[in-house]
Amino acid sequence: MGICAWTPLELFAVSLGLTNIVLWLFAQVPQIWINWKRKQTEAISVKFLIIWLLGDITNLLASFLTQQLPVQRYTAIYFCFMDIIMVSQWIYYTKINVHDQSKKVNSPLIQSHEIRQKYGIIYFLVVSNIITLPLLLQHTHSSHWENSLAPSRELLQITADINGTSLPHCELKPDLENWLKIFGDVCAWVSGVLYFVARVPQIYRNYFRKTVDGLSISMFMFMNLANICYGAYMLILIKDFHSSKFIISDFPFILGSLGAVITNTMVLVQWYYYDIYLYNQKKEQDEYQFV
């Protein structure tokens, strides 16, 4: 795949990157299914979908212009494809089958006791990742790993020289014209900012509706896990946080991934407050009045 892992920690980082890809392959599927099942997209902010799509388009451009790995290009294409499906659903159920939007869904999408059982394991994974991430990053740049890195490469280089072979190039420099590289970096920055702000319209819509009913909470949880894995993958493999390459080329991807964790978490907090906490409060009041 064109990725070199010299230490167990770097191998773990690569596994996080692959986990991020697998999670993203299925992250949007639950929301697409809910939209089709309910024949409604009233809960989704169209601004959220458009900004998200623009973020994926600029990410796709950046992956080609900066000559990223093939797997990154393929996943960028897949992201755009899934976004187009969600936007198409919004257009169809909002502009074409307008009458379907007025239909009330009799059975509530979420119930407090069912949610705790269904998403408890996902909550555990999210929290455990957030808790262990600072420890992981602190351990990444410790002297133990820095000291173990050089002997590993030295030993491999000696072995390669004896066998008359050459080591794979771990840091390939893109063979690009300067203006293309600059445009690719600009696209990466635009994509990172768009990813960061995309959820803001959805957060406002949830606040306006005082519910997240109609949204797939599992989608936001999978996105959180995927973004945490990708952010950790980037931070572990980056060796120099003070270089111009980190500021110009690497930081926008970290902003787009770990920045989105903040806004995704805000949606999860809204879900807990509006559809679990207030739901249980109302249920207790109704039971008290009944008694």
C-alpha positions as CSV (number, residue, x, y, z in Angstrom):
1,M,0.0,0.0,0.0
2,G,3.0,2.3,-0.1
3,I,3.1,2.7,3.7
4,C,6.2,1.8,5.7
5,A,5.9,0.8,9.4
6,W,9.3,0.4,11.2
7,T,8.1,-0.1,14.8
8,P,5.1,-1.8,16.5
9,L,3.7,1.7,17.2
10,E,3.8,2.6,13.5
11,L,2.2,-0.7,12.6
12,F,-0.5,0.1,15.0
13,A,-0.9,3.5,13.4
14,V,-1.3,1.9,10.0
15,S,-4.0,-0.4,11.5
16,L,-5.8,2.7,12.8
17,G,-5.7,4.2,9.3
18,L,-7.2,1.0,7.8
19,T,-9.8,0.9,10.6
20,N,-10.8,4.5,9.6
21,I,-11.4,3.4,6.0
22,V,-13.5,0.4,7.1
23,L,-15.6,2.6,9.4
24,W,-16.2,5.2,6.7
25,L,-17.4,2.5,4.3
26,F,-20.4,1.9,6.5
27,A,-20.8,5.2,8.4
28,Q,-23.4,6.8,6.1
29,V,-25.3,3.6,5.3
30,P,-27.6,3.8,8.5
31,Q,-28.7,7.3,7.6
32,I,-29.5,6.4,4.0
33,W,-31.5,3.4,5.3
34,I,-33.5,5.6,7.7
35,N,-34.2,8.1,5.0
36,W,-35.6,5.4,2.8
37,K,-37.5,3.6,5.5
38,R,-39.2,6.8,6.8
39,K,-39.5,8.4,3.3
40,Q,-38.4,11.6,5.0
41,T,-35.3,13.8,5.3
42,E,-36.9,16.5,7.4
43,A,-34.4,16.0,10.2
44,I,-31.4,16.6,8.1
45,S,-30.0,20.1,7.4
46,V,-29.4,20.5,3.7
47,K,-26.6,23.0,4.5
48,F,-24.9,20.2,6.4
49,L,-25.2,17.9,3.3
50,I,-23.9,20.5,0.9
51,I,-20.9,21.6,3.0
52,W,-20.1,18.0,3.6
53,L,-20.2,17.2,-0.1
54,L,-18.0,20.2,-0.9
55,G,-15.6,19.0,1.7
56,D,-15.4,15.6,0.1
57,I,-15.0,17.1,-3.4
58,T,-12.1,19.3,-2.3
59,N,-10.6,16.3,-0.4
60,L,-10.8,14.3,-3.6
61,L,-9.1,17.1,-5.6
62,A,-6.4,17.3,-2.9
63,S,-5.8,13.5,-2.9
64,F,-5.1,13.6,-6.7
65,L,-3.2,16.9,-6.9
66,T,-0.9,16.0,-4.0
67,Q,-0.5,12.4,-5.3
68,Q,-1.8,10.6,-2.2
69,L,-1.9,6.8,-1.9
70,P,-4.3,5.0,-4.2
71,V,-6.4,3.8,-1.2
72,Q,-6.9,7.5,-0.2
73,R,-8.0,8.4,-3.7
74,Y,-10.5,5.5,-3.9
75,T,-12.0,6.2,-0.5
76,A,-12.3,9.9,-1.5
77,I,-14.3,8.9,-4.6
78,Y,-16.5,6.6,-2.5
79,F,-17.2,9.5,0.0
80,C,-18.4,11.7,-2.9
81,F,-20.6,8.8,-4.2
82,M,-22.3,8.3,-0.8
83,D,-22.8,12.1,-0.3
84,I,-24.5,12.3,-3.7
85,I,-26.9,9.5,-2.6
86,M,-27.8,11.4,0.6
87,V,-28.3,14.7,-1.3
88,S,-30.4,12.9,-3.9
89,Q,-32.6,11.5,-1.2
90,W,-33.1,15.0,0.3
91,I,-34.0,16.4,-3.1
92,Y,-36.4,13.5,-3.9
93,Y,-38.2,13.4,-0.5
94,T,-38.3,17.2,-0.1
95,K,-38.9,18.5,-3.6
96,I,-40.4,15.6,-5.6
97,N,-42.4,13.6,-3.0
98,V,-43.3,16.6,-0.9
99,H,-46.5,15.0,0.4
100,D,-44.4,12.3,2.2
101,Q,-42.8,15.0,4.4
102,S,-46.1,15.7,6.1
103,K,-46.7,12.1,7.2
104,K,-46.1,11.4,10.9
105,V,-44.1,8.4,11.9
106,N,-46.3,6.7,14.5
107,S,-43.6,4.6,16.0
108,P,-40.8,6.7,17.6
109,L,-37.4,6.2,16.2
110,I,-35.7,5.9,19.6
111,Q,-36.6,4.6,23.0
112,S,-34.4,5.3,26.0
113,H,-34.0,1.7,27.2
114,E,-33.4,0.4,23.7
115,I,-30.8,3.0,22.9
116,R,-28.7,2.2,26.0
117,Q,-28.5,-1.4,25.0
118,K,-28.1,-0.9,21.3
119,Y,-25.4,1.8,21.4
120,G,-23.7,1.1,24.7
121,I,-20.8,-0.7,23.1
122,I,-20.3,2.1,20.6
123,Y,-20.3,4.7,23.4
124,F,-17.7,2.6,25.2
125,L,-15.5,2.5,22.1
126,V,-15.8,6.3,21.6
127,V,-15.0,7.1,25.2
128,S,-12.1,4.6,25.4
129,N,-10.6,6.1,22.2
130,I,-10.8,9.6,23.5
131,I,-9.3,8.6,26.9
132,T,-6.4,6.7,25.4
133,L,-5.6,9.1,22.6
134,P,-3.6,11.6,24.8
135,L,-1.6,8.7,26.4
136,L,-0.9,7.3,22.9
137,L,0.3,10.6,21.6
138,Q,2.5,11.1,24.6
139,H,4.0,7.7,24.2
140,T,4.6,8.2,20.5
141,H,7.3,10.8,20.9
142,S,9.0,9.2,23.9
143,S,12.7,8.4,23.8
144,H,11.9,4.7,23.8
145,W,10.4,4.8,20.3
146,E,12.8,7.4,19.0
147,N,15.7,5.2,20.0
148,S,14.2,2.0,18.7
149,L,13.5,3.5,15.3
150,A,17.0,4.1,14.1
151,P,18.4,0.6,14.9
152,S,15.4,-0.9,13.0
153,R,16.1,1.1,9.9
154,E,19.8,0.6,10.2
155,L,19.4,-3.2,10.4
156,L,17.1,-3.3,7.5
157,Q,19.4,-1.1,5.4
158,I,22.4,-3.4,6.2
159,T,20.3,-6.5,5.3
160,A,19.2,-4.8,2.0
161,D,22.8,-3.9,1.1
162,I,24.0,-7.5,1.7
163,N,21.2,-8.9,-0.5
164,G,21.7,-6.3,-3.2
165,T,18.2,-4.9,-2.8
166,S,17.0,-1.5,-2.0
167,L,14.5,-0.4,0.7
168,P,11.1,0.9,-0.3
169,H,10.7,4.6,-0.4
170,C,8.7,5.6,2.6
171,E,8.5,9.3,2.0
172,L,7.8,9.7,-1.7
173,K,7.9,13.3,-2.9
174,P,5.1,14.1,-5.3
175,D,6.3,14.8,-8.8
176,L,4.2,17.9,-9.4
177,E,4.6,21.3,-10.7
178,N,4.7,24.0,-8.0
179,W,1.4,25.6,-8.9
180,L,-0.4,22.2,-8.7
181,K,1.2,21.4,-5.3
182,I,0.0,24.8,-4.0
183,F,-3.5,24.3,-5.4
184,G,-3.6,20.8,-3.8
185,D,-2.6,22.2,-0.4
186,V,-5.2,24.9,-0.8
187,C,-7.8,22.2,-1.5
188,A,-6.7,20.3,1.6
189,W,-7.1,23.4,3.8
190,V,-10.5,24.2,2.3
191,S,-11.6,20.5,2.9
192,G,-10.4,20.6,6.5
193,V,-12.3,23.8,7.3
194,L,-15.4,22.5,5.5
195,Y,-15.3,19.3,7.5
196,F,-14.9,21.2,10.7
197,V,-17.9,23.6,10.1
198,A,-20.2,21.2,8.3
199,R,-22.0,20.0,11.4
200,V,-22.8,23.5,12.6
201,P,-26.0,23.8,10.5
202,Q,-27.1,20.4,11.7
203,I,-26.5,21.3,15.3
204,Y,-28.6,24.5,14.9
205,R,-31.4,22.4,13.2
206,N,-31.4,20.0,16.1
207,Y,-31.6,22.9,18.5
208,F,-34.5,24.4,16.6
209,R,-36.4,21.1,16.5
210,K,-35.4,20.2,20.1
211,T,-34.9,16.6,18.9
212,V,-32.6,14.5,16.7
213,D,-35.4,12.2,15.7
214,G,-34.8,11.2,12.1
215,L,-31.0,11.3,12.3
216,S,-29.0,8.1,12.5
217,I,-27.0,8.4,15.8
218,S,-24.9,5.4,14.7
219,M,-23.7,7.5,11.7
220,F,-22.3,10.2,14.0
221,M,-20.8,7.6,16.3
222,F,-19.1,5.8,13.4
223,M,-17.9,9.1,12.1
224,N,-16.4,10.0,15.5
225,L,-14.6,6.6,15.7
226,A,-13.3,7.0,12.1
227,N,-12.1,10.6,12.7
228,I,-10.4,9.6,16.0
229,C,-8.6,6.7,14.2
230,Y,-7.5,8.9,11.3
231,G,-6.3,11.7,13.6
232,A,-4.3,9.3,15.7
233,Y,-2.9,7.7,12.6
234,M,-1.7,11.0,11.3
235,L,-0.2,12.2,14.6
236,I,1.6,9.0,15.3
237,L,3.3,8.9,11.8
238,I,4.3,12.6,11.8
239,K,7.8,13.0,13.0
240,D,8.3,16.8,12.9
241,F,5.5,19.0,14.2
242,H,7.5,22.2,13.6
243,S,8.2,21.7,9.9
244,S,6.6,23.7,7.1
245,K,5.2,20.4,5.6
246,F,3.3,19.7,8.8
247,I,1.7,23.2,8.9
248,I,0.9,23.4,5.1
249,S,0.2,19.8,4.1
250,D,-0.6,17.7,7.2
251,F,-2.4,20.0,9.6
252,P,-5.5,20.5,7.5
253,F,-6.2,16.7,7.5
254,I,-5.8,16.7,11.3
255,L,-8.2,19.7,11.5
256,G,-10.8,18.0,9.4
257,S,-10.7,14.8,11.4
258,L,-10.2,15.7,15.0
259,G,-12.1,19.0,14.6
260,A,-15.1,17.1,13.4
261,V,-15.0,15.0,16.5
262,I,-15.9,18.1,18.5
263,T,-19.0,18.9,16.4
264,N,-20.0,15.2,16.1
265,T,-19.9,15.0,19.9
266,M,-22.1,18.1,20.2
267,V,-24.7,16.2,18.1
268,L,-24.4,13.2,20.4
269,V,-24.9,15.5,23.4
270,Q,-28.0,16.9,21.8
271,W,-29.3,13.4,21.2
272,Y,-28.8,12.5,24.9
273,Y,-30.3,15.6,26.2
274,Y,-33.4,16.0,23.9
275,D,-34.2,12.3,23.2
276,I,-33.1,10.5,26.3
277,Y,-32.9,12.9,29.3
278,L,-36.0,15.0,28.4
279,Y,-37.8,11.9,27.1
280,N,-37.3,10.2,30.5
281,Q,-38.3,13.3,32.4
282,K,-41.5,13.6,30.5
283,K,-42.2,9.9,30.9
284,E,-41.7,10.1,34.7
285,Q,-44.0,13.2,34.8
286,D,-46.7,11.3,32.9
287,E,-46.5,8.3,35.1
288,Y,-46.7,10.5,38.2
289,Q,-49.8,12.3,36.9
290,F,-51.4,9.0,36.0
291,V,-50.8,7.7,39.5
